[in-house]
Amino acid sequence: MSTRPTLHAPALLALIGGNEDRLTPGTVLRELIAACDEGRSASPMAAPLQVVVLSTASGEPDLLWSQYEPAFRALGAEPRWLDPRDRDAAGATDTLDAARAADLLFMTGGDQERLVDVIVDTPLHALIRERHRAGELAVAGTSAGASALGAHMPVGDLDEQFAGPPQPLHRALGLMPALVVDQHFAQRKRHARLLRLVSLDPRRLGVGIDEDTALLVRPDVGLQVVGSGAATVIEAGRASDRREPAGVIALENLGFYLLAAGTSLRFGDPAVPPHLLRVLHAIAASASLRD
């Protein structure tokens, strides 16, 4: 692949913590579509936003499609269903044609291991990354779909507790290779799990997203948090990790940031303090990195 810089900033990335209102539809999906539409032609003759709903992670793809299809239509978008169940299907011509025609790829919840096992290192994975980096394809993931966007991801109950021997790090799709993303964060009390993952790879920022909440990242503009909860960011680049006797683990000099819904951090805004500007740069720049 060419190492020449891209001419356009990468497109929007959205991390959604799961259980977003898709029946009304609610704030998260409305703000996602609005962010994707920003910068598009305001002409009434403009084509509707083309949304591909990728349900590979789900064990109930028909049910999810029956909810997302009317939700996206109600928001003025044109949805299409994509559900490759094996790696051959992820390289099929009709699958790639759907991804080429999309303005937004929306990855549903379910099992992030299944999603990654089917998609990673396939022609579909390569096409998603290429079109996203060229600024042509926005990508959103909810629940399992959000965790799959990072460098590696939490998997299974063995990672729920901080104590015990470290578990292997599970590779994700790497669209945001500077991040490790967890979801259903406050509701399932996953702070210890994310701390554990960040301690195993302190080069990455840990990002936990609450339910019905989204972190919308536009790499050339900034980020905003929308919905009803918060995004938690854990920075361990300067932390020390000490394993004490009797199973005590000490993580010192951590950065911990709670970004409530309504937070908006933009480049060039003099009101953004330096410590938050550093976090903004790390998250926004992650969309332009290669894992």
C-alpha atoms as an extended CHARMM CRD file, in Angstrom:
* protein
*
       291  EXT
         1         1  MET       CA              0.0000000000        0.0000000000        0.0000000000  PROA      1               0.0000000000
         2         2  SER       CA              1.2540000000        3.5040000000       -0.8000000000  PROA      2               0.0000000000
         3         3  THR       CA              2.8230000000        5.4950000000        2.0290000000  PROA      3               0.0000000000
         4         4  ARG       CA              1.9020000000        8.8580000000        0.4950000000  PROA      4               0.0000000000
         5         5  PRO       CA             -0.2560000000       11.0400000000        2.7600000000  PROA      5               0.0000000000
         6         6  THR       CA             -3.9750000000       11.1210000000        2.0620000000  PROA      6               0.0000000000
         7         7  LEU       CA             -5.3740000000       14.2710000000        0.4620000000  PROA      7               0.0000000000
         8         8  HSD       CA             -8.4580000000       14.2610000000        2.6840000000  PROA      8               0.0000000000
         9         9  ALA       CA             -8.9320000000       13.8190000000        6.4100000000  PROA      9               0.0000000000
        10        10  PRO       CA            -10.3490000000       10.4340000000        7.3910000000  PROA      10              0.0000000000
        11        11  ALA       CA            -14.1180000000       10.3420000000        7.7210000000  PROA      11              0.0000000000
        12        12  LEU       CA            -16.1470000000       10.3860000000       10.9260000000  PROA      12              0.0000000000
        13        13  LEU       CA            -15.8570000000        7.5380000000       13.4260000000  PROA      13              0.0000000000
        14        14  ALA       CA            -18.5820000000        6.9130000000       16.0030000000  PROA      14              0.0000000000
        15        15  LEU       CA            -18.2540000000        4.7760000000       19.1300000000  PROA      15              0.0000000000
        16        16  ILE       CA            -21.6570000000        3.9030000000       20.6230000000  PROA      16              0.0000000000
        17        17  GLY       CA            -21.9850000000        2.1840000000       23.9870000000  PROA      17              0.0000000000
        18        18  GLY       CA            -24.9670000000       -0.0070000000       23.0470000000  PROA      18              0.0000000000
        19        19  ASN       CA            -28.6960000000        0.0770000000       23.7970000000  PROA      19              0.0000000000
        20        20  GLU       CA            -29.1690000000        3.3090000000       21.8690000000  PROA      20              0.0000000000
        21        21  ASP       CA            -32.7890000000        4.2110000000       21.1760000000  PROA      21              0.0000000000
        22        22  ARG       CA            -33.4410000000        2.8020000000       17.7200000000  PROA      22              0.0000000000
        23        23  LEU       CA            -37.2290000000        2.6850000000       17.9740000000  PROA      23              0.0000000000
        24        24  THR       CA            -38.0340000000        6.3910000000       18.3550000000  PROA      24              0.0000000000
        25        25  PRO       CA            -35.2170000000        6.8770000000       17.0260000000  PROA      25              0.0000000000
        26        26  GLY       CA            -33.3800000000        8.7900000000       19.7260000000  PROA      26              0.0000000000
        27        27  THR       CA            -30.5810000000       11.3130000000       20.1320000000  PROA      27              0.0000000000
        28        28  VAL       CA            -27.6480000000        9.0200000000       19.3480000000  PROA      28              0.0000000000
        29        29  LEU       CA            -28.8270000000        7.9360000000       15.9020000000  PROA      29              0.0000000000
        30        30  ARG       CA            -30.1610000000       11.4140000000       15.0760000000  PROA      30              0.0000000000
        31        31  GLU       CA            -26.8310000000       13.0430000000       15.9600000000  PROA      31              0.0000000000
        32        32  LEU       CA            -24.9190000000       10.3600000000       14.0580000000  PROA      32              0.0000000000
        33        33  ILE       CA            -26.8820000000       10.9970000000       10.8630000000  PROA      33              0.0000000000
        34        34  ALA       CA            -26.6150000000       14.7680000000       11.3430000000  PROA      34              0.0000000000
        35        35  ALA       CA            -22.8290000000       14.5140000000       11.7300000000  PROA      35              0.0000000000
        36        36  CYS       CA            -22.5750000000       12.3930000000        8.5820000000  PROA      36              0.0000000000
        37        37  ASP       CA            -24.7500000000       14.8360000000        6.6550000000  PROA      37              0.0000000000
        38        38  GLU       CA            -22.7040000000       17.8370000000        7.7510000000  PROA      38              0.0000000000
        39        39  GLY       CA            -20.7500000000       19.1010000000        4.7960000000  PROA      39              0.0000000000
        40        40  ARG       CA            -22.9670000000       17.3270000000        2.2770000000  PROA      40              0.0000000000
        41        41  SER       CA            -25.0450000000       19.3600000000       -0.1620000000  PROA      41              0.0000000000
        42        42  ALA       CA            -28.0580000000       21.0390000000        1.4430000000  PROA      42              0.0000000000
        43        43  SER       CA            -29.9160000000       20.9070000000       -1.8650000000  PROA      43              0.0000000000
        44        44  PRO       CA            -33.2860000000       19.1240000000       -1.6800000000  PROA      44              0.0000000000
        45        45  MET       CA            -32.1250000000       17.1420000000       -4.7190000000  PROA      45              0.0000000000
        46        46  ALA       CA            -29.1600000000       15.6910000000       -2.8000000000  PROA      46              0.0000000000
        47        47  ALA       CA            -29.1760000000       11.8980000000       -2.6090000000  PROA      47              0.0000000000
        48        48  PRO       CA            -30.1270000000       10.4030000000        0.7780000000  PROA      48              0.0000000000
        49        49  LEU       CA            -27.2850000000        9.2360000000        2.9940000000  PROA      49              0.0000000000
        50        50  GLN       CA            -26.4840000000        5.6340000000        2.0670000000  PROA      50              0.0000000000
        51        51  VAL       CA            -26.2090000000        3.5230000000        5.2440000000  PROA      51              0.0000000000
        52        52  VAL       CA            -25.0160000000       -0.0830000000        5.2460000000  PROA      52              0.0000000000
        53        53  VAL       CA            -26.0210000000       -1.9550000000        8.4210000000  PROA      53              0.0000000000
        54        54  LEU       CA            -23.4130000000       -4.6740000000        9.0250000000  PROA      54              0.0000000000
        55        55  SER       CA            -24.9410000000       -7.2360000000       11.4120000000  PROA      55              0.0000000000
        56        56  THR       CA            -22.1880000000       -9.8910000000       11.3560000000  PROA      56              0.0000000000
        57        57  ALA       CA            -21.6210000000       -9.6050000000       15.1310000000  PROA      57              0.0000000000
        58        58  SER       CA            -25.2250000000      -10.4430000000       15.9680000000  PROA      58              0.0000000000
        59        59  GLY       CA            -26.8400000000      -13.8000000000       16.6120000000  PROA      59              0.0000000000
        60        60  GLU       CA            -30.1970000000      -12.1910000000       15.7510000000  PROA      60              0.0000000000
        61        61  PRO       CA            -29.4330000000      -10.2030000000       12.5900000000  PROA      61              0.0000000000
        62        62  ASP       CA            -33.0290000000      -10.2860000000       11.3230000000  PROA      62              0.0000000000
        63        63  LEU       CA            -34.3050000000       -8.6880000000       14.5150000000  PROA      63              0.0000000000
        64        64  LEU       CA            -31.7100000000       -5.9220000000       14.4290000000  PROA      64              0.0000000000
        65        65  TRP       CA            -32.3830000000       -5.1640000000       10.7760000000  PROA      65              0.0000000000
        66        66  SER       CA            -36.1240000000       -4.9310000000       11.5350000000  PROA      66              0.0000000000
        67        67  GLN       CA            -35.2600000000       -2.1650000000       14.0410000000  PROA      67              0.0000000000
        68        68  TYR       CA            -32.4860000000       -0.2750000000       12.2720000000  PROA      68              0.0000000000
        69        69  GLU       CA            -34.1000000000       -0.2240000000        8.8320000000  PROA      69              0.0000000000
        70        70  PRO       CA            -37.1240000000        1.9150000000        9.8640000000  PROA      70              0.0000000000
        71        71  ALA       CA            -34.9630000000        3.9860000000       12.2430000000  PROA      71              0.0000000000
        72        72  PHE       CA            -32.5630000000        5.0800000000        9.5200000000  PROA      72              0.0000000000
        73        73  ARG       CA            -35.4080000000        5.6500000000        7.0560000000  PROA      73              0.0000000000
        74        74  ALA       CA            -37.1590000000        7.8680000000        9.6120000000  PROA      74              0.0000000000
        75        75  LEU       CA            -33.9730000000        9.9450000000        9.7580000000  PROA      75              0.0000000000
        76        76  GLY       CA            -33.9380000000       10.4420000000        5.9810000000  PROA      76              0.0000000000
        77        77  ALA       CA            -31.2460000000        7.8910000000        5.1720000000  PROA      77              0.0000000000
        78        78  GLU       CA            -31.3590000000        4.9840000000        2.7350000000  PROA      78              0.0000000000
        79        79  PRO       CA            -30.3800000000        1.7850000000        4.6090000000  PROA      79              0.0000000000
        80        80  ARG       CA            -29.0990000000       -1.4850000000        3.1560000000  PROA      80              0.0000000000
        81        81  TRP       CA            -28.5220000000       -4.7400000000        5.0380000000  PROA      81              0.0000000000
        82        82  LEU       CA            -25.1760000000       -6.5530000000        4.8890000000  PROA      82              0.0000000000
        83        83  ASP       CA            -24.6830000000       -9.7850000000        6.8470000000  PROA      83              0.0000000000
        84        84  PRO       CA            -21.6040000000      -11.8000000000        5.7730000000  PROA      84              0.0000000000
        85        85  ARG       CA            -21.3510000000      -14.9040000000        7.9510000000  PROA      85              0.0000000000
        86        86  ASP       CA            -17.9690000000      -16.1990000000        6.8110000000  PROA      86              0.0000000000
        87        87  ARG       CA            -14.7420000000      -14.8910000000        5.3430000000  PROA      87              0.0000000000
        88        88  ASP       CA            -15.6550000000      -15.9180000000        1.8030000000  PROA      88              0.0000000000
        89        89  ALA       CA            -18.8090000000      -13.8170000000        2.0240000000  PROA      89              0.0000000000
        90        90  ALA       CA            -16.6950000000      -10.8890000000        3.2750000000  PROA      90              0.0000000000
        91        91  GLY       CA            -14.8500000000      -10.9510000000       -0.0390000000  PROA      91              0.0000000000
        92        92  ALA       CA            -17.8580000000      -11.5280000000       -2.2980000000  PROA      92              0.0000000000
        93        93  THR       CA            -18.5720000000       -9.0680000000       -5.0990000000  PROA      93              0.0000000000
        94        94  ASP       CA            -22.0020000000       -8.0240000000       -3.7990000000  PROA      94              0.0000000000
        95        95  THR       CA            -20.5490000000       -7.3980000000       -0.3290000000  PROA      95              0.0000000000
        96        96  LEU       CA            -17.7970000000       -5.1710000000       -1.7080000000  PROA      96              0.0000000000
        97        97  ASP       CA            -20.2130000000       -3.3560000000       -4.0210000000  PROA      97              0.0000000000
        98        98  ALA       CA            -22.4220000000       -2.5050000000       -1.0270000000  PROA      98              0.0000000000
        99        99  ALA       CA            -19.4290000000       -1.1600000000        0.9150000000  PROA      99              0.0000000000
       100       100  ARG       CA            -18.3100000000        0.9250000000       -2.0750000000  PROA      100             0.0000000000
       101       101  ALA       CA            -21.7440000000        2.5390000000       -2.3700000000  PROA      101             0.0000000000
       102       102  ALA       CA            -22.0830000000        3.3790000000        1.3290000000  PROA      102             0.0000000000
       103       103  ASP       CA            -21.6560000000        6.7680000000        2.9820000000  PROA      103             0.0000000000
       104       104  LEU       CA            -21.9200000000        5.2430000000        6.4750000000  PROA      104             0.0000000000
       105       105  LEU       CA            -21.0780000000        1.7300000000        7.6230000000  PROA      105             0.0000000000
       106       106  PHE       CA            -22.9630000000        0.9060000000       10.8360000000  PROA      106             0.0000000000
       107       107  MET       CA            -21.7560000000       -2.1760000000       12.7380000000  PROA      107             0.0000000000
       108       108  THR       CA            -24.3010000000       -3.6220000000       15.1560000000  PROA      108             0.0000000000
       109       109  GLY       CA            -23.8220000000       -5.2090000000       18.5420000000  PROA      109             0.0000000000
       110       110  GLY       CA            -23.4550000000       -8.8800000000       19.2980000000  PROA      110             0.0000000000
       111       111  ASP       CA            -20.1880000000      -10.7850000000       19.6230000000  PROA      111             0.0000000000
       112       112  GLN       CA            -17.0670000000       -8.8090000000       18.7030000000  PROA      112             0.0000000000
       113       113  GLU       CA            -15.0330000000      -12.0050000000       18.3030000000  PROA      113             0.0000000000
       114       114  ARG       CA            -17.4150000000      -13.2390000000       15.6090000000  PROA      114             0.0000000000
       115       115  LEU       CA            -17.3190000000       -9.8680000000       13.8620000000  PROA      115             0.0000000000
       116       116  VAL       CA            -13.5190000000       -9.6990000000       13.8340000000  PROA      116             0.0000000000
       117       117  ASP       CA            -13.0280000000      -13.3620000000       12.8990000000  PROA      117             0.0000000000
       118       118  VAL       CA            -15.2340000000      -12.8840000000        9.8260000000  PROA      118             0.0000000000
       119       119  ILE       CA            -13.9950000000       -9.4550000000        8.7070000000  PROA      119             0.0000000000
       120       120  VAL       CA            -10.3460000000       -8.9650000000        9.6820000000  PROA      120             0.0000000000
       121       121  ASP       CA             -7.8100000000       -9.1730000000        6.8260000000  PROA      121             0.0000000000
       122       122  THR       CA            -10.4940000000       -9.7630000000        4.1810000000  PROA      122             0.0000000000
       123       123  PRO       CA            -11.1380000000       -7.6360000000        1.0780000000  PROA      123             0.0000000000
       124       124  LEU       CA            -14.0420000000       -6.0220000000        2.9630000000  PROA      124             0.0000000000
       125       125  HSD       CA            -11.7420000000       -4.9920000000        5.8270000000  PROA      125             0.0000000000
       126       126  ALA       CA             -9.2350000000       -3.5060000000        3.3750000000  PROA      126             0.0000000000
       127       127  LEU       CA            -11.9600000000       -1.6250000000        1.4940000000  PROA      127             0.0000000000
       128       128  ILE       CA            -13.4610000000       -0.1890000000        4.6880000000  PROA      128             0.0000000000
       129       129  ARG       CA            -10.0900000000        1.0940000000        5.8270000000  PROA      129             0.0000000000
       130       130  GLU       CA             -9.1870000000        2.4960000000        2.4200000000  PROA      130             0.0000000000
       131       131  ARG       CA            -12.4710000000        4.3670000000        1.9660000000  PROA      131             0.0000000000
       132       132  HSD       CA            -12.4880000000        5.6210000000        5.5490000000  PROA      132             0.0000000000
       133       133  ARG       CA             -8.9430000000        7.0000000000        5.3400000000  PROA      133             0.0000000000
       134       134  ALA       CA             -9.8220000000        8.7130000000        2.0610000000  PROA      134             0.0000000000
       135       135  GLY       CA            -12.6910000000       10.5460000000        3.7910000000  PROA      135             0.0000000000
       136       136  GLU       CA            -15.3210000000        8.6710000000        1.7860000000  PROA      136             0.0000000000
       137       137  LEU       CA            -16.8590000000        6.3300000000        4.3840000000  PROA      137             0.0000000000
       138       138  ALA       CA            -17.9820000000        7.1710000000        7.9110000000  PROA      138             0.0000000000
       139       139  VAL       CA            -17.8810000000        4.1860000000       10.2700000000  PROA      139             0.0000000000
       140       140  ALA       CA            -19.9690000000        3.6680000000       13.3970000000  PROA      140             0.0000000000
       141       141  GLY       CA            -20.0570000000        0.7420000000       15.8000000000  PROA      141             0.0000000000
       142       142  THR       CA            -22.4210000000        0.0670000000       18.6590000000  PROA      142             0.0000000000
       143       143  SER       CA            -21.6250000000       -2.2780000000       21.5650000000  PROA      143             0.0000000000
       144       144  ALA       CA            -19.5290000000       -5.0850000000       20.0250000000  PROA      144             0.0000000000
       145       145  GLY       CA            -19.1940000000       -2.9850000000       16.8830000000  PROA      145             0.0000000000
       146       146  ALA       CA            -17.5950000000       -0.1880000000       18.9320000000  PROA      146             0.0000000000
       147       147  SER       CA            -15.0690000000       -2.4740000000       20.6290000000  PROA      147             0.0000000000
       148       148  ALA       CA            -14.0990000000       -3.8960000000       17.2380000000  PROA      148             0.0000000000
       149       149  LEU       CA            -12.8980000000       -0.4730000000       16.0290000000  PROA      149             0.0000000000
       150       150  GLY       CA             -9.9140000000       -0.2910000000       18.3910000000  PROA      150             0.0000000000
       151       151  ALA       CA             -6.4410000000       -1.8170000000       18.3050000000  PROA      151             0.0000000000
       152       152  HSD       CA             -7.4760000000       -4.7840000000       20.4210000000  PROA      152             0.0000000000
       153       153  MET       CA            -10.6220000000       -5.4840000000       22.3850000000  PROA      153             0.0000000000
       154       154  PRO       CA            -12.1200000000       -6.9280000000       25.5490000000  PROA      154             0.0000000000
       155       155  VAL       CA            -13.4520000000      -10.4160000000       25.0540000000  PROA      155             0.0000000000
       156       156  GLY       CA            -15.3240000000      -12.7480000000       27.3950000000  PROA      156             0.0000000000
       157       157  ASP       CA            -15.9420000000      -12.9400000000       31.1150000000  PROA      157             0.0000000000
       158       158  LEU       CA            -12.3070000000      -13.7890000000       31.8830000000  PROA      158             0.0000000000
       159       159  ASP       CA            -11.4130000000      -10.1510000000       31.3460000000  PROA      159             0.0000000000
       160       160  GLU       CA            -14.1470000000       -8.8220000000       33.6520000000  PROA      160             0.0000000000
       161       161  GLN       CA            -12.0070000000       -8.8660000000       36.8030000000  PROA      161             0.0000000000
       162       162  PHE       CA             -8.7520000000       -7.0620000000       37.3820000000  PROA      162             0.0000000000
       163       163  ALA       CA             -7.1680000000       -9.7980000000       39.5080000000  PROA      163             0.0000000000
       164       164  GLY       CA             -5.6780000000      -12.9920000000       38.1400000000  PROA      164             0.0000000000
       165       165  PRO       CA             -3.1830000000      -13.7170000000       35.3860000000  PROA      165             0.0000000000
       166       166  PRO       CA             -3.3020000000      -11.4690000000       32.3160000000  PROA      166             0.0000000000
       167       167  GLN       CA             -5.3730000000      -12.7510000000       29.4080000000  PROA      167             0.0000000000
       168       168  PRO       CA             -4.1340000000      -12.5300000000       25.8110000000  PROA      168             0.0000000000
       169       169  LEU       CA             -4.9260000000       -9.3220000000       23.9570000000  PROA      169             0.0000000000
       170       170  HSD       CA             -7.4470000000       -9.9030000000       21.1820000000  PROA      170             0.0000000000
       171       171  ARG       CA             -6.8330000000       -8.1200000000       17.9060000000  PROA      171             0.0000000000
       172       172  ALA       CA             -9.5860000000       -5.8190000000       16.6290000000  PROA      172             0.0000000000
       173       173  LEU       CA            -10.1850000000       -4.1330000000       13.2510000000  PROA      173             0.0000000000
       174       174  GLY       CA             -7.7460000000       -1.2950000000       13.9720000000  PROA      174             0.0000000000
       175       175  LEU       CA             -9.6290000000        1.6710000000       12.5150000000  PROA      175             0.0000000000
       176       176  MET       CA             -8.6810000000        3.5080000000       15.7170000000  PROA      176             0.0000000000
       177       177  PRO       CA             -5.3830000000        1.8000000000       16.5640000000  PROA      177             0.0000000000
       178       178  ALA       CA             -4.4970000000        4.2070000000       19.3880000000  PROA      178             0.0000000000
       179       179  LEU       CA             -7.5580000000        3.1100000000       21.3670000000  PROA      179             0.0000000000
       180       180  VAL       CA             -8.9720000000        0.1910000000       23.3230000000  PROA      180             0.0000000000
       181       181  VAL       CA            -12.7590000000        0.5370000000       23.4340000000  PROA      181             0.0000000000
       182       182  ASP       CA            -15.2320000000       -0.9190000000       25.9350000000  PROA      182             0.0000000000
       183       183  GLN       CA            -19.0070000000       -0.4650000000       25.9510000000  PROA      183             0.0000000000
       184       184  HSD       CA            -22.0710000000       -0.7380000000       28.2530000000  PROA      184             0.0000000000
       185       185  PHE       CA            -19.4510000000        0.8800000000       30.4530000000  PROA      185             0.0000000000
       186       186  ALA       CA            -21.1100000000        2.3790000000       33.5380000000  PROA      186             0.0000000000
       187       187  GLN       CA            -24.0770000000        0.0110000000       33.3790000000  PROA      187             0.0000000000
       188       188  ARG       CA            -21.8910000000       -3.1310000000       33.5730000000  PROA      188             0.0000000000
       189       189  LYS       CA            -19.2190000000       -1.5670000000       35.8100000000  PROA      189             0.0000000000
       190       190  ARG       CA            -16.3760000000       -2.2610000000       33.3930000000  PROA      190             0.0000000000
       191       191  HSD       CA            -13.8660000000        0.2130000000       34.8190000000  PROA      191             0.0000000000
       192       192  ALA       CA            -11.6410000000       -2.5830000000       36.1830000000  PROA      192             0.0000000000
       193       193  ARG       CA            -11.7280000000       -4.4240000000       32.8620000000  PROA      193             0.0000000000
       194       194  LEU       CA            -10.6470000000       -1.3450000000       30.9230000000  PROA      194             0.0000000000
       195       195  LEU       CA             -7.9320000000       -0.5430000000       33.4710000000  PROA      195             0.0000000000
       196       196  ARG       CA             -6.6230000000       -4.0610000000       33.0460000000  PROA      196             0.0000000000
       197       197  LEU       CA             -6.5050000000       -3.7840000000       29.2590000000  PROA      197             0.0000000000
       198       198  VAL       CA             -4.7910000000       -0.3880000000       29.3880000000  PROA      198             0.0000000000
       199       199  SER       CA             -2.2280000000       -1.6710000000       31.9030000000  PROA      199             0.0000000000
       200       200  LEU       CA             -1.3610000000       -4.4990000000       29.5070000000  PROA      200             0.0000000000
       201       201  ASP       CA             -0.7440000000       -2.0170000000       26.6740000000  PROA      201             0.0000000000
       202       202  PRO       CA             -0.2150000000        1.5050000000       28.0760000000  PROA      202             0.0000000000
       203       203  ARG       CA              0.4920000000        2.9060000000       24.5930000000  PROA      203             0.0000000000
       204       204  ARG       CA             -3.2740000000        2.8730000000       24.0000000000  PROA      204             0.0000000000
       205       205  LEU       CA             -5.9420000000        5.1280000000       25.4400000000  PROA      205             0.0000000000
       206       206  GLY       CA             -8.7860000000        3.2670000000       27.0870000000  PROA      206             0.0000000000
       207       207  VAL       CA            -12.2190000000        4.5720000000       26.0880000000  PROA      207             0.0000000000
       208       208  GLY       CA            -15.3830000000        3.3560000000       27.8050000000  PROA      208             0.0000000000
       209       209  ILE       CA            -18.7750000000        4.3770000000       26.3920000000  PROA      209             0.0000000000
       210       210  ASP       CA            -21.9890000000        4.2680000000       28.4180000000  PROA      210             0.0000000000
       211       211  GLU       CA            -25.2070000000        2.8960000000       26.9790000000  PROA      211             0.0000000000
       212       212  ASP       CA            -27.3030000000        5.2170000000       24.7890000000  PROA      212             0.0000000000
       213       213  THR       CA            -24.2050000000        7.3820000000       24.3610000000  PROA      213             0.0000000000
       214       214  ALA       CA            -21.8940000000        8.0320000000       21.4230000000  PROA      214             0.0000000000
       215       215  LEU       CA            -18.4380000000        9.5130000000       21.0020000000  PROA      215             0.0000000000
       216       216  LEU       CA            -18.4020000000       11.1580000000       17.5650000000  PROA      216             0.0000000000
       217       217  VAL       CA            -14.8860000000       11.7830000000       16.2410000000  PROA      217             0.0000000000
       218       218  ARG       CA            -14.1330000000       13.9210000000       13.1890000000  PROA      218             0.0000000000
       219       219  PRO       CA            -10.3390000000       13.8000000000       12.8970000000  PROA      219             0.0000000000
       220       220  ASP       CA             -9.9890000000       17.2530000000       11.3350000000  PROA      220             0.0000000000
       221       221  VAL       CA            -12.5830000000       18.9610000000       13.5610000000  PROA      221             0.0000000000
       222       222  GLY       CA            -12.7510000000       17.4330000000       17.0330000000  PROA      222             0.0000000000
       223       223  LEU       CA            -15.0540000000       15.2520000000       19.0780000000  PROA      223             0.0000000000
       224       224  GLN       CA            -18.3960000000       15.4240000000       20.7950000000  PROA      224             0.0000000000
       225       225  VAL       CA            -20.2900000000       13.2110000000       23.2160000000  PROA      225             0.0000000000
       226       226  VAL       CA            -24.0340000000       12.8010000000       22.6120000000  PROA      226             0.0000000000
       227       227  GLY       CA            -26.7940000000       10.7990000000       24.2580000000  PROA      227             0.0000000000
       228       228  SER       CA            -27.6620000000       10.2000000000       27.8960000000  PROA      228             0.0000000000
       229       229  GLY       CA            -24.3880000000        9.0570000000       29.4980000000  PROA      229             0.0000000000
       230       230  ALA       CA            -20.6730000000        9.7360000000       29.2670000000  PROA      230             0.0000000000
       231       231  ALA       CA            -17.4190000000        8.6370000000       27.6740000000  PROA      231             0.0000000000
       232       232  THR       CA            -14.6090000000        7.6760000000       30.0690000000  PROA      232             0.0000000000
       233       233  VAL       CA            -11.0010000000        8.0200000000       28.9030000000  PROA      233             0.0000000000
       234       234  ILE       CA             -8.0860000000        6.3520000000       30.7040000000  PROA      234             0.0000000000
       235       235  GLU       CA             -4.5360000000        7.4070000000       29.8340000000  PROA      235             0.0000000000
       236       236  ALA       CA             -1.6950000000        5.2270000000       31.1280000000  PROA      236             0.0000000000
       237       237  GLY       CA              1.2710000000        6.4320000000       29.0600000000  PROA      237             0.0000000000
       238       238  ARG       CA              2.9730000000        7.8640000000       32.1510000000  PROA      238             0.0000000000
       239       239  ALA       CA              1.6290000000        5.3470000000       34.6530000000  PROA      239             0.0000000000
       240       240  SER       CA              3.6740000000        2.9410000000       36.7130000000  PROA      240             0.0000000000
       241       241  ASP       CA              2.4010000000       -0.6000000000       37.1840000000  PROA      241             0.0000000000
       242       242  ARG       CA              3.4710000000       -2.3180000000       40.3930000000  PROA      242             0.0000000000
       243       243  ARG       CA              2.4900000000       -5.8600000000       41.3800000000  PROA      243             0.0000000000
       244       244  GLU       CA              2.5400000000       -6.0030000000       45.1600000000  PROA      244             0.0000000000
       245       245  PRO       CA              2.3970000000       -9.0400000000       47.4920000000  PROA      245             0.0000000000
       246       246  ALA       CA             -0.9960000000      -10.5970000000       48.3110000000  PROA      246             0.0000000000
       247       247  GLY       CA             -2.3840000000       -9.8220000000       44.8470000000  PROA      247             0.0000000000
       248       248  VAL       CA             -2.3060000000       -6.0250000000       45.1610000000  PROA      248             0.0000000000
       249       249  ILE       CA             -1.9140000000       -4.1660000000       41.8600000000  PROA      249             0.0000000000
       250       250  ALA       CA             -0.9190000000       -0.4920000000       41.9510000000  PROA      250             0.0000000000
       251       251  LEU       CA             -1.3650000000        1.7550000000       38.9190000000  PROA      251             0.0000000000
       252       252  GLU       CA             -0.0120000000        5.2410000000       39.6220000000  PROA      252             0.0000000000
       253       253  ASN       CA             -0.0610000000        8.4720000000       37.5840000000  PROA      253             0.0000000000
       254       254  LEU       CA             -3.0880000000        7.5210000000       35.5100000000  PROA      254             0.0000000000
       255       255  GLY       CA             -5.0420000000       10.1160000000       33.5650000000  PROA      255             0.0000000000
       256       256  PHE       CA             -8.8000000000        9.7170000000       34.0570000000  PROA      256             0.0000000000
       257       257  TYR       CA            -11.3180000000       11.8430000000       32.1360000000  PROA      257             0.0000000000
       258       258  LEU       CA            -15.1070000000       11.7440000000       32.2690000000  PROA      258             0.0000000000
       259       259  LEU       CA            -16.6650000000       13.4050000000       29.2140000000  PROA      259             0.0000000000
       260       260  ALA       CA            -20.3750000000       13.8410000000       29.8400000000  PROA      260             0.0000000000
       261       261  ALA       CA            -22.9790000000       14.0610000000       27.0910000000  PROA      261             0.0000000000
       262       262  GLY       CA            -22.8610000000       17.5660000000       25.6750000000  PROA      262             0.0000000000
       263       263  THR       CA            -19.0550000000       17.7070000000       25.7470000000  PROA      263             0.0000000000
       264       264  SER       CA            -17.5870000000       19.1910000000       22.5600000000  PROA      264             0.0000000000
       265       265  LEU       CA            -13.8400000000       19.5760000000       22.0680000000  PROA      265             0.0000000000
       266       266  ARG       CA            -12.6970000000       21.2890000000       18.8960000000  PROA      266             0.0000000000
       267       267  PHE       CA             -9.2940000000       22.0650000000       17.4800000000  PROA      267             0.0000000000
       268       268  GLY       CA             -8.5020000000       25.7730000000       17.5860000000  PROA      268             0.0000000000
       269       269  ASP       CA            -10.9220000000       26.4690000000       20.4230000000  PROA      269             0.0000000000
       270       270  PRO       CA             -8.9870000000       28.5280000000       23.0020000000  PROA      270             0.0000000000
       271       271  ALA       CA            -11.4270000000       27.4350000000       25.7210000000  PROA      271             0.0000000000
       272       272  VAL       CA            -10.1770000000       23.8270000000       25.5570000000  PROA      272             0.0000000000
       273       273  PRO       CA             -7.6170000000       23.3870000000       28.3810000000  PROA      273             0.0000000000
       274       274  PRO       CA             -4.2350000000       21.8050000000       27.5730000000  PROA      274             0.0000000000
       275       275  HSD       CA             -4.9180000000       18.4670000000       29.2720000000  PROA      275             0.0000000000
       276       276  LEU       CA             -8.1340000000       17.9800000000       27.2920000000  PROA      276             0.0000000000
       277       277  LEU       CA             -6.4650000000       19.1810000000       24.1070000000  PROA      277             0.0000000000
       278       278  ARG       CA             -3.9100000000       16.4050000000       24.5760000000  PROA      278             0.0000000000
       279       279  VAL       CA             -6.7220000000       13.8450000000       24.8620000000  PROA      279             0.0000000000
       280       280  LEU       CA             -8.4640000000       15.3200000000       21.8150000000  PROA      280             0.0000000000
       281       281  HSD       CA             -5.2890000000       15.0580000000       19.7480000000  PROA      281             0.0000000000
       282       282  ALA       CA             -4.7340000000       11.4480000000       20.8280000000  PROA      282             0.0000000000
       283       283  ILE       CA             -8.2820000000       10.3350000000       20.0000000000  PROA      283             0.0000000000
       284       284  ALA       CA             -8.6680000000       12.2880000000       16.7510000000  PROA      284             0.0000000000
       285       285  ALA       CA             -5.2180000000       11.3540000000       15.4980000000  PROA      285             0.0000000000
       286       286  SER       CA             -5.9430000000        7.6760000000       16.1030000000  PROA      286             0.0000000000
       287       287  ALA       CA             -8.2320000000        7.6850000000       13.0710000000  PROA      287             0.0000000000
       288       288  SER       CA             -5.2280000000        8.5300000000       10.8840000000  PROA      288             0.0000000000
       289       289  LEU       CA             -2.7770000000        5.9980000000       12.3470000000  PROA      289             0.0000000000
       290       290  ARG       CA             -1.9100000000        2.6190000000       10.9410000000  PROA      290             0.0000000000
       291       291  ASP       CA             -1.8070000000       -0.3210000000       13.3240000000  PROA      291             0.0000000000
